[in-house]
């Protein structure tokens, strides 16, 4: 280990154990983790926490106007079965009422999208694929669209499927 920071106290009221602060006003990178190809099976950054009601990682980018709060890119030409993002939840027992992923988007006068998926597959593949093998009799649903806050006005749609190409 080149750097080891250990906090052995049991409490730290609103404490910060390590902080990197900068007043740079250019494209400065504050923290960079780089792993060479020798680390092919390793992990460049691992965050492990036992928090029960807190957050493992928090990104606050409240001053964004046209930037990106979190950018994840992958451009390896030899990708075959890689996942750029993999989110796995396991160990959940009966009574779970949360969501694996919760997205909340708000706009008062803009026409932004809550989620935008753009696919550029040239020969095969799915834009969005839902596989729900564990549905059981009762109230399970693979895809549920609901709207309950106001009346949909003229020109609005709950679900809209559009194709602007010549379909065969």
Sine and cosine of phi, psi and omega as CSV:
sin_phi,cos_phi,sin_psi,cos_psi,sin_omega,cos_omega
0.00,0.00,0.74,-0.67,0.10,-1.00
-1.00,0.06,-0.63,0.77,0.01,-1.00
-0.77,-0.64,0.74,-0.67,0.05,-1.00
-0.68,-0.73,0.87,-0.50,0.03,-1.00
-0.89,-0.46,0.87,-0.49,-0.07,-1.00
-0.82,-0.57,0.81,-0.59,0.06,-1.00
-0.94,-0.33,0.94,-0.34,-0.07,-1.00
-0.99,-0.17,-0.03,1.00,0.06,-1.00
-0.96,0.29,0.42,-0.91,-0.05,-1.00
-1.00,0.06,-0.37,0.93,0.00,-1.00
-0.68,-0.73,0.42,-0.91,0.11,-0.99
-0.45,-0.90,1.00,-0.04,-0.08,-1.00
-0.90,0.44,0.95,-0.33,-0.02,-1.00
0.80,0.60,0.54,0.84,-0.05,-1.00
-1.00,0.10,0.40,-0.92,0.10,-0.99
-0.86,-0.51,0.86,-0.51,-0.07,-1.00
-0.99,0.15,-0.66,0.75,0.04,-1.00
-0.67,-0.74,0.69,-0.73,0.00,-1.00
-0.61,-0.79,0.71,-0.71,0.16,-0.99
-0.93,-0.36,0.88,-0.48,-0.04,-1.00
-0.86,-0.51,0.60,-0.80,0.00,-1.00
-0.56,-0.83,0.55,-0.83,0.09,-1.00
-0.95,-0.32,0.36,0.93,-0.04,-1.00
-0.88,0.47,0.62,-0.78,0.00,-1.00
-0.88,-0.48,0.46,0.89,0.04,-1.00
-0.79,-0.62,-0.46,-0.89,-0.05,-1.00
-1.00,0.01,0.46,0.89,-0.04,-1.00
-0.86,0.51,0.69,-0.72,0.11,-0.99
-1.00,-0.08,0.86,-0.51,-0.06,-1.00
-0.97,0.24,-0.73,0.69,0.03,-1.00
-0.72,-0.69,0.75,-0.67,0.02,-1.00
-0.74,-0.68,0.75,-0.66,0.08,-1.00
-0.90,-0.43,0.86,-0.51,-0.03,-1.00
-0.82,-0.57,0.79,-0.62,0.06,-1.00
-0.85,-0.53,0.74,-0.67,0.00,-1.00
-0.98,0.21,0.08,-1.00,0.02,-1.00
-0.92,0.40,-0.23,0.97,0.07,-1.00
-0.91,0.41,-0.42,0.91,0.01,-1.00
-1.00,-0.01,0.56,0.83,-0.13,-0.99
-0.82,0.58,-0.60,0.80,-0.02,-1.00
-0.97,-0.23,0.10,1.00,-0.05,-1.00
-1.00,0.01,-0.16,-0.99,0.00,-1.00
-0.82,-0.58,0.79,-0.61,-0.01,-1.00
-0.98,0.21,-0.61,0.79,0.00,-1.00
-0.57,-0.82,0.83,-0.56,0.01,-1.00
-0.83,-0.57,0.78,-0.63,0.07,-1.00
-0.89,-0.46,0.84,-0.54,0.01,-1.00
-0.80,-0.61,0.80,-0.60,-0.02,-1.00
-0.63,-0.78,0.49,-0.87,0.05,-1.00
-0.95,-0.31,0.34,0.94,-0.02,-1.00
-0.88,0.48,0.61,-0.79,0.00,-1.00
-0.96,-0.29,-0.52,0.86,0.02,-1.00
-0.80,-0.60,0.02,1.00,0.03,-1.00
-1.00,-0.07,-0.45,-0.90,-0.01,-1.00
-0.79,-0.61,0.66,-0.75,0.05,-1.00
-0.94,0.33,-0.73,0.69,0.03,-1.00
-0.67,-0.74,0.72,-0.69,0.05,-1.00
-0.80,-0.60,0.78,-0.63,0.10,-0.99
-0.90,-0.44,0.89,-0.46,0.05,-1.00
-0.92,-0.38,0.90,-0.44,0.00,-1.00
-0.76,-0.65,0.88,0.48,-0.15,-0.99
-0.96,0.28,-0.22,0.98,-0.03,-1.00
-0.99,-0.13,0.13,0.99,-0.04,-1.00
-0.89,0.46,0.67,-0.75,0.16,-0.99
-0.87,-0.49,-0.75,0.67,0.07,-1.00
-0.74,-0.67,0.09,1.00,-0.06,-1.00
-0.99,0.12,-0.28,-0.96,-0.02,-1.00
-0.77,-0.64,0.77,-0.63,0.01,-1.00
-0.95,0.31,-0.62,0.79,0.01,-1.00
-0.56,-0.83,0.87,-0.49,-0.01,-1.00
-0.89,-0.45,0.83,-0.56,0.05,-1.00
-0.84,-0.55,0.86,-0.52,-0.02,-1.00
-0.80,-0.60,0.48,-0.88,0.08,-1.00
-0.54,-0.84,0.82,-0.58,-0.08,-1.00
-0.76,-0.65,0.41,0.91,0.01,-1.00
-0.93,0.36,0.87,-0.48,-0.05,-1.00
-0.93,0.38,-0.35,0.94,-0.07,-1.00
-0.99,-0.15,0.31,0.95,0.03,-1.00
-0.91,0.42,0.72,-0.69,0.05,-1.00
-0.86,-0.51,-0.80,0.59,-0.02,-1.00
-0.77,-0.64,0.40,0.92,-0.02,-1.00
-0.95,0.31,0.45,-0.89,0.14,-0.99
-0.91,-0.41,0.82,-0.57,0.05,-1.00
-0.95,0.32,-0.63,0.78,0.09,-1.00
-0.78,-0.63,0.78,-0.62,0.06,-1.00
-0.78,-0.63,0.88,-0.47,0.03,-1.00
-0.89,-0.46,0.86,-0.51,-0.04,-1.00
-0.82,-0.57,0.79,-0.62,0.10,-1.00
-0.90,-0.45,0.78,-0.63,0.01,-1.00
-0.60,-0.80,0.22,-0.98,0.04,-1.00
0.99,0.13,0.09,1.00,-0.02,-1.00
-0.98,0.21,0.73,-0.68,0.04,-1.00
-0.94,-0.35,-0.20,-0.98,-0.05,-1.00
-0.87,0.49,0.52,-0.85,0.05,-1.00
0.99,-0.14,-0.05,1.00,0.00,-1.00
-0.93,0.38,0.82,-0.58,0.02,-1.00
-0.81,-0.58,0.14,0.99,0.00,-1.00
-0.99,0.12,-0.35,-0.94,0.02,-1.00
-0.70,-0.72,0.65,-0.76,0.06,-1.00
-0.90,0.45,-0.69,0.72,0.06,-1.00
-0.74,-0.67,0.79,-0.61,0.04,-1.00
-0.86,-0.51,0.86,-0.50,0.04,-1.00
-0.92,-0.38,0.77,-0.64,0.06,-1.00
-0.79,-0.61,0.82,-0.58,-0.02,-1.00
-0.79,-0.62,0.63,-0.78,-0.02,-1.00
-0.70,-0.71,0.65,-0.76,0.08,-1.00
-0.42,-0.91,0.69,-0.72,0.00,-1.00
-1.00,-0.07,-0.66,0.75,-0.03,-1.00
-0.78,-0.62,-0.08,1.00,-0.03,-1.00
-0.99,0.12,0.10,-1.00,0.01,-1.00
-0.88,-0.48,0.52,0.85,-0.01,-1.00
-0.93,0.36,0.28,-0.96,-0.02,-1.00
-0.96,-0.26,0.61,-0.79,0.10,-1.00
-0.92,0.39,-0.59,0.81,0.07,-1.00
-0.49,-0.87,0.73,-0.68,0.01,-1.00
-0.85,-0.52,0.84,-0.54,0.06,-1.00
-0.90,-0.45,0.88,-0.47,0.03,-1.00
-0.89,-0.45,0.87,-0.48,-0.01,-1.00
-0.96,-0.26,0.63,-0.78,0.05,-1.00
-0.81,-0.59,0.51,0.86,0.08,-1.00
-0.91,0.41,0.75,-0.66,-0.07,-1.00
-1.00,-0.08,-0.33,0.94,-0.06,-1.00
-0.72,-0.69,-0.55,0.84,-0.05,-1.00
-0.40,-0.92,0.21,-0.98,0.03,-1.00
0.85,-0.52,0.21,-0.98,-0.02,-1.00
-0.90,-0.44,0.66,-0.76,0.10,-0.99
-0.92,0.39,-0.77,0.64,0.11,-0.99
-0.67,-0.74,0.79,-0.61,0.00,-1.00
-0.84,-0.54,0.82,-0.57,0.03,-1.00
-0.93,-0.36,0.88,-0.48,0.07,-1.00
-0.90,-0.44,0.89,-0.45,-0.05,-1.00
-0.79,-0.62,0.98,0.18,-0.09,-1.00
-0.98,0.21,-0.24,0.97,-0.12,-0.99
-0.98,-0.22,0.29,0.96,0.04,-1.00
-0.90,0.44,0.68,-0.73,0.02,-1.00
-0.82,-0.58,0.24,-0.97,0.04,-1.00
-0.85,0.52,0.64,-0.77,-0.02,-1.00
0.74,-0.67,-0.83,-0.56,-0.08,-1.00
-0.92,-0.40,0.34,0.94,0.02,-1.00
-0.94,0.33,0.61,-0.80,-0.01,-1.00
-0.64,-0.77,0.73,-0.68,0.04,-1.00
-0.98,0.20,-0.61,0.79,-0.02,-1.00
-0.61,-0.80,0.90,-0.45,-0.09,-1.00
-0.82,-0.58,0.85,-0.53,0.06,-1.00
-0.90,-0.43,0.85,-0.53,-0.01,-1.00
-0.74,-0.67,0.46,-0.89,0.02,-1.00
-0.56,-0.83,0.85,-0.53,-0.10,-1.00
-0.61,-0.79,0.21,0.98,-0.12,-0.99
-0.98,-0.19,-0.44,0.90,-0.01,-1.00
-0.33,-0.94,0.10,-0.99,0.03,-1.00
-0.98,0.18,0.71,-0.70,0.08,-1.00
-0.95,0.31,0.83,-0.57,-0.02,-1.00
-0.99,0.13,0.07,-1.00,0.01,-1.00
-0.85,0.53,0.74,-0.67,0.01,-1.00
1.00,0.01,-0.19,0.98,0.03,-1.00
-1.00,0.00,0.49,-0.87,0.01,-1.00
-0.70,-0.71,0.59,-0.80,0.10,-0.99
-0.97,0.24,-0.66,0.75,0.11,-0.99
-0.67,-0.74,0.74,-0.68,0.00,-1.00
-0.73,-0.69,0.82,-0.57,0.04,-1.00
-0.90,-0.44,0.84,-0.55,-0.10,-1.00
-0.74,-0.67,0.63,-0.77,0.12,-0.99
-0.73,-0.68,0.79,-0.62,-0.01,-1.00
-0.95,-0.32,0.25,0.97,0.00,-1.00
-0.94,-0.34,0.07,-1.00,0.08,-1.00
-0.99,0.10,0.92,-0.38,-0.06,-1.00
-1.00,-0.08,0.68,-0.73,0.02,-1.00
-0.89,-0.46,0.00,0.00,0.00,0.00
